[in-house]
């Protein structure tokens, strides 16, 4: 293990076993850019407040900017023997500019430093994820607009229920994603609090300017309690919670597409480039990407659980257990990012099986509610109309017959109010366009909803 940021009070070095067990550099190296940017703002503040001489502040800033340039170019060498990313950068800076680097850590602790880094990471990654969610929204919206006249049978309990416009169904996905964007934005606001200057837990007696640092780093707020600042990981939980719900939504969309692509449903065809085959069955075309999205949802839930369980028994303020918030956070973010990328590709190339849809929409049971509502307009109570159609379905559809093949006298055996207009209801387009209430599936409503959604995802 290389030089640590502590140890002068210790009677002997830590063992190699302890070093390996406590090291976090393997995963917190992802925070390097934020650690350096935070240190630059901190060094500028130390010089501005005359806590260290201005020339020394400028020398530290210059050295940090060179390290940042190395990070961006890919030439920065991570020291996997370092305890953490803070130690790694501090040691690199010392090699570059000498002993003056030791003044950088004035008026801060790794306790407030690490939460600063993670908050900056969360803000950036949330912006990126929201952009990716919005891109997926645009793909789904384009797919909906391209298939505005396509009607599908919707299901409840996985049984055929009623016909709806495919675009209306897809708008349900977009509503889910809009809520996900709002949750991500809430998590960003939760992250947008600058903790540096809280030090280990009590703050500092040195005349620092925390608001200057916040402005330098683009934070809207400064933490109001130093104990809370170093022990708070609610912002991590907020982000993980948003990602869990997003993953559930992606999993449900994946399940729809998996079902629709089966031979039993045969509503859509997923592009070959996003499927795999079988090592033993030559005919197979498996939607493995979608299945992995569905399965990955559980892993993201476990990431949230890991952080919740880690925090639930911790006393205030900082405890080393908190090191364990990062791997679940990074894992969830990276998995969600991959899922969004796959979905964007899938929605670019889905093909619809119109012939199979026509066949499925010939199922007259899909129009039972339309007939119930027709009877209500004829003066029947809801209960009487429901019972009448139930008997009609039992007698006709359950016996392999079709309502359209009955004559009016045969229909009137079920209710004398039937007339020939009822046969017009046995049509998917008529059924869809009868649903005129706000938020329902008529084409007029859906076109308005698509326009409204375009304004949201196009923003």
Legacy VTK file of the C-alpha trace (Angstrom):
# vtk DataFile Version 3.0
C-alpha trace
ASCII
DATASET POLYDATA
POINTS 459 float
0.000 0.000 0.000
1.387 3.419 -0.959
1.608 6.455 1.316
-1.608 7.044 3.234
-3.253 10.320 4.231
-3.051 9.248 7.873
-0.969 6.974 10.119
1.320 9.156 12.250
-0.504 8.090 15.423
-0.281 4.370 14.560
2.283 2.166 16.286
2.721 -0.097 13.283
1.601 -0.306 9.671
-1.669 -1.937 8.701
-1.345 -5.499 7.462
-1.529 -6.405 3.810
-4.777 -8.227 4.547
-6.327 -5.087 6.070
-5.049 -2.996 3.167
-6.625 -5.294 0.600
-9.898 -5.517 2.504
-10.318 -1.772 3.044
-9.113 -0.584 -0.367
-11.719 1.054 -2.590
-9.568 2.293 -5.477
-10.780 -0.512 -7.753
-14.235 1.051 -7.923
-14.007 4.623 -6.607
-11.551 5.436 -9.407
-14.744 6.350 -11.298
-14.849 9.434 -9.081
-11.388 10.681 -10.133
-12.646 13.507 -12.322
-14.939 14.760 -9.558
-12.256 14.421 -6.915
-9.906 16.599 -8.955
-12.562 19.184 -9.829
-13.613 19.386 -6.187
-9.993 19.784 -5.146
-9.450 22.584 -7.665
-12.399 24.531 -6.237
-11.190 23.837 -2.692
-7.643 24.991 -3.479
-8.939 28.199 -5.080
-11.028 28.865 -1.968
-8.045 28.292 0.353
-6.096 30.908 -1.592
-9.005 33.343 -1.794
-9.554 33.146 1.962
-5.803 33.530 2.607
-5.716 30.230 4.487
-2.743 29.326 2.276
-0.652 31.816 0.265
-2.044 32.650 -3.160
1.057 31.401 -5.065
0.725 28.026 -3.338
-2.975 27.886 -4.151
-2.207 28.598 -7.815
0.541 25.961 -7.864
-1.855 23.349 -6.454
-4.554 24.306 -8.952
-2.073 24.124 -11.833
-0.953 20.661 -10.761
-4.525 19.443 -10.410
-5.414 20.793 -13.847
-2.517 18.816 -15.316
-3.807 15.675 -13.598
-7.261 16.410 -14.983
-5.811 16.715 -18.476
-4.128 13.337 -18.015
-7.448 11.821 -16.989
-9.163 13.206 -20.068
-6.374 11.971 -22.359
-6.313 8.525 -20.761
-2.684 8.837 -19.681
-3.414 9.017 -15.945
-2.095 5.897 -14.201
-4.235 4.643 -11.341
-2.294 3.275 -8.384
-4.162 0.155 -7.305
-2.031 0.028 -4.163
-3.522 3.321 -3.015
-6.184 3.157 -0.329
-8.711 5.147 -2.342
-8.991 7.639 -5.196
-8.370 10.577 -2.824
-5.039 9.098 -1.740
-4.135 8.245 -5.325
-4.649 11.810 -6.539
-3.010 13.390 -3.506
0.109 11.247 -4.000
0.231 12.010 -7.726
-0.060 15.708 -6.978
2.761 15.512 -4.416
5.040 13.837 -6.964
4.254 16.588 -9.426
4.501 19.764 -7.279
6.248 18.665 -4.088
5.419 19.335 -0.438
3.039 22.179 -1.176
0.534 19.481 -2.169
0.169 18.654 1.538
-1.694 21.943 2.012
-4.554 20.848 -0.258
-6.196 18.805 2.460
-6.480 21.833 4.763
-10.047 22.327 6.111
-11.492 19.137 4.696
-11.721 15.425 5.471
-12.190 12.428 3.253
-15.617 12.232 4.899
-16.891 15.399 3.234
-14.642 14.913 0.206
-16.144 11.570 -0.789
-19.737 12.692 -0.423
-18.878 15.715 -2.579
-17.451 13.420 -5.254
-20.472 11.109 -5.206
-22.915 14.005 -5.345
-21.111 15.449 -8.370
-21.127 12.018 -10.009
-24.860 11.621 -9.340
-25.686 15.006 -10.835
-23.758 14.247 -14.007
-25.018 10.696 -14.414
-28.630 11.731 -13.830
-28.344 14.276 -16.635
-26.969 11.538 -18.876
-29.640 9.014 -17.885
-32.445 11.505 -18.349
-31.097 12.181 -21.840
-31.090 8.425 -22.589
-34.608 7.958 -21.213
-35.739 10.821 -23.408
-34.057 9.259 -26.460
-35.969 6.046 -25.796
-39.132 8.106 -25.463
-38.492 9.629 -28.877
-37.989 6.176 -30.425
-41.253 4.907 -28.944
-43.073 8.082 -29.993
-41.796 7.763 -33.570
-42.864 4.109 -33.629
-46.329 5.135 -32.399
-46.705 7.866 -35.027
-45.572 5.527 -37.804
-48.292 3.067 -36.792
-51.064 5.496 -35.865
-53.803 3.389 -37.515
-52.642 0.046 -36.125
-55.116 -1.569 -33.720
-54.176 -4.360 -31.330
-56.126 -6.501 -28.873
-55.230 -5.367 -25.359
-55.234 -7.893 -22.541
-56.209 -8.169 -18.913
-55.163 -11.283 -16.978
-53.399 -12.219 -20.248
-56.832 -12.808 -21.782
-58.130 -10.800 -24.768
-59.979 -7.753 -23.445
-60.669 -4.841 -25.806
-59.112 -3.363 -28.933
-56.952 -0.240 -28.603
-54.749 1.731 -30.902
-51.156 0.509 -30.698
-50.163 4.170 -30.366
-52.404 4.459 -27.306
-50.719 1.428 -25.776
-47.281 2.871 -26.522
-48.311 6.154 -24.937
-48.737 4.186 -21.707
-45.021 3.359 -21.919
-44.255 7.026 -22.470
-46.281 8.034 -19.426
-44.180 5.594 -17.383
-40.957 7.070 -18.741
-42.128 10.623 -18.039
-42.633 9.674 -14.397
-39.168 8.116 -14.421
-37.697 11.372 -15.689
-39.438 13.250 -12.892
-38.055 10.825 -10.303
-34.560 11.187 -11.736
-34.899 14.947 -11.607
-35.933 14.727 -7.957
-32.835 12.605 -7.292
-30.719 15.262 -8.992
-32.148 17.976 -6.765
-31.456 15.739 -3.776
-27.824 15.422 -4.935
-27.434 19.146 -5.578
-26.180 20.037 -2.084
-22.520 20.986 -1.510
-21.093 19.233 1.611
-17.415 20.267 1.481
-16.302 22.185 4.559
-18.185 19.898 6.914
-14.834 18.149 7.389
-14.924 15.010 9.538
-18.296 15.906 11.090
-18.015 19.207 13.019
-16.912 21.759 10.439
-13.736 23.811 10.860
-12.405 26.815 12.774
-10.559 28.052 9.692
-12.230 30.949 7.798
-13.308 29.000 4.703
-15.963 30.133 2.205
-18.236 27.182 1.489
-20.531 29.235 -0.739
-17.609 30.119 -3.002
-16.858 26.413 -3.449
-20.530 25.689 -4.162
-20.602 28.366 -6.854
-17.365 27.096 -8.398
-18.789 23.567 -8.644
-22.306 24.531 -9.746
-24.200 23.490 -6.626
-27.475 25.256 -5.853
-27.381 24.595 -2.119
-24.846 24.218 0.688
-25.429 21.599 3.377
-26.816 23.112 6.582
-25.618 20.568 9.146
-22.091 19.190 9.172
-23.056 15.922 10.900
-25.815 15.255 8.375
-23.589 16.290 5.464
-21.064 13.485 6.012
-23.592 10.811 7.026
-26.365 11.488 4.497
-26.746 9.021 1.655
-30.411 9.701 0.989
-29.443 11.161 -2.374
-27.930 7.792 -3.333
-31.123 6.052 -2.213
-33.201 8.544 -4.208
-31.245 7.767 -7.355
-31.273 4.017 -6.788
-35.011 4.113 -6.062
-35.615 5.976 -9.316
-33.487 3.430 -11.181
-35.339 0.505 -9.603
-38.707 1.873 -10.738
-37.275 2.662 -14.173
-35.943 -0.902 -14.402
-39.374 -2.274 -13.463
-40.911 -0.235 -16.268
-38.304 -1.446 -18.750
-38.881 -5.009 -17.593
-42.645 -4.718 -18.125
-42.131 -3.281 -21.609
-39.689 -6.106 -22.327
-42.250 -8.673 -21.199
-44.891 -7.236 -23.542
-42.492 -7.418 -26.484
-41.390 -10.945 -25.541
-45.010 -12.126 -25.450
-45.965 -10.314 -28.643
-43.027 -11.889 -30.489
-43.974 -15.486 -29.574
-45.670 -17.741 -32.114
-48.692 -17.812 -29.822
-49.170 -14.032 -30.093
-47.170 -13.346 -33.280
-48.008 -9.631 -33.235
-44.502 -8.270 -33.788
-41.162 -9.324 -35.191
-37.968 -8.224 -33.436
-34.959 -7.552 -35.620
-32.599 -10.511 -36.047
-29.649 -8.412 -34.920
-31.153 -8.169 -31.433
-31.976 -11.857 -31.016
-29.949 -15.045 -30.629
-30.310 -18.658 -31.717
-30.119 -22.083 -30.128
-27.103 -24.376 -30.051
-29.360 -27.398 -30.632
-32.568 -26.112 -32.302
-31.777 -24.479 -35.661
-35.199 -22.891 -36.004
-35.051 -20.772 -32.832
-35.058 -16.984 -32.740
-34.826 -15.975 -29.097
-35.394 -12.433 -27.732
-32.426 -12.771 -25.376
-31.745 -9.032 -25.050
-35.268 -8.486 -23.781
-35.040 -11.467 -21.460
-31.807 -10.121 -19.978
-33.453 -6.724 -19.463
-36.246 -8.496 -17.620
-33.753 -10.431 -15.499
-31.477 -7.469 -14.802
-34.343 -5.680 -13.070
-33.787 -7.982 -10.063
-30.099 -7.073 -9.894
-30.908 -3.363 -9.729
-33.407 -4.000 -6.947
-30.655 -5.812 -5.050
-28.386 -2.761 -5.486
-30.973 -0.597 -3.728
-31.432 -3.235 -1.019
-27.676 -3.410 -0.438
-27.440 0.315 0.313
-30.623 0.365 2.385
-29.410 -2.526 4.517
-25.945 -1.002 4.843
-27.408 2.263 6.154
-30.225 1.003 8.350
-28.095 0.285 11.436
-25.480 3.026 11.183
-25.123 5.605 13.943
-24.293 9.166 12.918
-22.035 10.358 11.512
-19.575 8.800 9.049
-18.782 5.070 9.188
-16.547 3.074 6.871
-19.561 0.954 5.902
-20.509 3.894 3.677
-17.707 2.929 1.325
-20.086 0.169 0.227
-22.610 2.543 -1.342
-20.544 3.033 -4.471
-20.399 -0.397 -6.096
-24.200 -0.849 -6.035
-24.653 2.706 -7.321
-22.185 2.273 -10.183
-23.611 -1.161 -11.009
-27.204 0.067 -11.203
-26.256 3.072 -13.340
-24.221 1.015 -15.806
-26.885 -1.664 -16.146
-29.689 0.845 -16.702
-27.580 2.652 -19.283
-27.110 -0.607 -21.217
-30.821 -1.440 -20.993
-31.801 1.955 -22.387
-29.315 1.583 -25.230
-30.714 -1.835 -26.192
-34.309 -0.604 -26.085
-33.516 2.321 -28.371
-32.239 -0.131 -30.979
-35.194 -2.484 -30.547
-37.795 0.214 -31.178
-35.988 1.335 -34.326
-36.658 -1.954 -36.093
-39.834 -3.626 -34.780
-42.091 -4.950 -37.545
-45.828 -5.487 -37.047
-47.677 -8.577 -38.295
-50.806 -6.937 -39.691
-52.267 -10.216 -40.983
-52.106 -11.791 -37.531
-53.638 -8.680 -35.960
-56.538 -8.814 -38.411
-57.100 -12.426 -37.436
-57.041 -11.641 -33.718
-59.368 -8.640 -34.072
-61.974 -10.910 -35.685
-62.609 -12.288 -32.172
-66.036 -10.829 -31.424
-65.587 -11.203 -27.665
-63.387 -8.085 -27.893
-66.539 -6.043 -28.544
-68.676 -7.283 -25.635
-68.280 -4.010 -23.693
-69.339 -2.031 -26.762
-72.539 -4.104 -26.933
-73.138 -3.577 -23.200
-72.815 0.194 -23.657
-75.088 0.010 -26.723
-77.800 -1.667 -24.596
-77.363 0.982 -21.885
-78.114 3.670 -24.490
-81.294 1.693 -25.244
-82.458 2.130 -21.653
-81.215 -1.043 -19.980
-79.520 -0.844 -16.608
-75.837 -1.685 -16.514
-76.569 -4.935 -14.660
-79.255 -5.991 -17.122
-77.070 -5.082 -20.116
-74.116 -7.022 -18.661
-76.265 -10.110 -18.025
-77.791 -9.928 -21.505
-74.411 -9.821 -23.247
-73.112 -12.542 -20.934
-75.931 -14.842 -22.088
-75.293 -13.879 -25.710
-71.599 -14.721 -25.402
-72.384 -18.000 -23.649
-74.829 -19.069 -26.329
-72.977 -17.855 -29.404
-69.267 -17.353 -28.913
-68.780 -20.275 -26.543
-70.323 -22.552 -29.138
-68.035 -21.504 -31.950
-70.595 -19.243 -33.635
-70.380 -15.536 -34.485
-72.731 -12.742 -33.546
-72.544 -11.281 -37.050
-74.083 -14.489 -38.426
-77.261 -14.091 -36.340
-80.301 -12.360 -37.762
-82.129 -9.655 -35.861
-84.869 -12.005 -34.644
-82.263 -14.337 -33.148
-80.618 -11.399 -31.407
-83.923 -10.198 -29.980
-84.306 -13.482 -28.127
-81.676 -12.024 -25.788
-83.197 -8.512 -25.679
-86.038 -6.914 -27.655
-84.131 -3.615 -27.885
-81.538 -4.981 -30.310
-81.628 -3.534 -33.815
-79.388 -3.864 -36.870
-77.052 -1.109 -35.661
-75.510 -3.552 -33.205
-73.646 -5.302 -36.023
-71.710 -2.089 -36.708
-70.065 -2.481 -33.306
-68.261 -5.686 -34.309
-65.416 -3.728 -35.856
-62.093 -2.777 -34.283
-61.977 0.708 -35.737
-65.532 1.494 -34.642
-64.800 0.130 -31.170
-61.654 2.224 -30.805
-63.244 5.439 -31.998
-66.226 5.045 -29.660
-63.858 5.608 -26.706
-64.037 9.401 -26.700
-63.500 10.227 -23.016
-60.341 12.130 -22.091
-57.355 9.776 -21.980
-59.006 6.966 -23.934
-58.083 5.251 -27.179
-60.024 7.024 -29.972
-57.798 8.221 -32.784
-58.734 11.844 -32.122
-57.677 11.528 -28.488
-54.498 9.657 -29.346
-53.421 12.242 -31.931
-53.811 14.963 -29.303
-51.905 12.850 -26.764
-49.092 12.236 -29.248
-48.816 15.966 -29.886
-48.666 16.646 -26.164
-46.071 13.935 -25.648
-44.017 15.286 -28.544
-43.693 18.566 -26.670
-42.389 16.673 -23.620
-39.852 14.389 -25.261
-38.815 17.039 -27.752
-37.899 19.472 -24.986
LINES 1 460
459 0 1 2 3 4 5 6 7 8 9 10 11 12 13 14 15 16 17 18 19 20 21 22 23 24 25 26 27 28 29 30 31 32 33 34 35 36 37 38 39 40 41 42 43 44 45 46 47 48 49 50 51 52 53 54 55 56 57 58 59 60 61 62 63 64 65 66 67 68 69 70 71 72 73 74 75 76 77 78 79 80 81 82 83 84 85 86 87 88 89 90 91 92 93 94 95 96 97 98 99 100 101 102 103 104 105 106 107 108 109 110 111 112 113 114 115 116 117 118 119 120 121 122 123 124 125 126 127 128 129 130 131 132 133 134 135 136 137 138 139 140 141 142 143 144 145 146 147 148 149 150 151 152 153 154 155 156 157 158 159 160 161 162 163 164 165 166 167 168 169 170 171 172 173 174 175 176 177 178 179 180 181 182 183 184 185 186 187 188 189 190 191 192 193 194 195 196 197 198 199 200 201 202 203 204 205 206 207 208 209 210 211 212 213 214 215 216 217 218 219 220 221 222 223 224 225 226 227 228 229 230 231 232 233 234 235 236 237 238 239 240 241 242 243 244 245 246 247 248 249 250 251 252 253 254 255 256 257 258 259 260 261 262 263 264 265 266 267 268 269 270 271 272 273 274 275 276 277 278 279 280 281 282 283 284 285 286 287 288 289 290 291 292 293 294 295 296 297 298 299 300 301 302 303 304 305 306 307 308 309 310 311 312 313 314 315 316 317 318 319 320 321 322 323 324 325 326 327 328 329 330 331 332 333 334 335 336 337 338 339 340 341 342 343 344 345 346 347 348 349 350 351 352 353 354 355 356 357 358 359 360 361 362 363 364 365 366 367 368 369 370 371 372 373 374 375 376 377 378 379 380 381 382 383 384 385 386 387 388 389 390 391 392 393 394 395 396 397 398 399 400 401 402 403 404 405 406 407 408 409 410 411 412 413 414 415 416 417 418 419 420 421 422 423 424 425 426 427 428 429 430 431 432 433 434 435 436 437 438 439 440 441 442 443 444 445 446 447 448 449 450 451 452 453 454 455 456 457 458
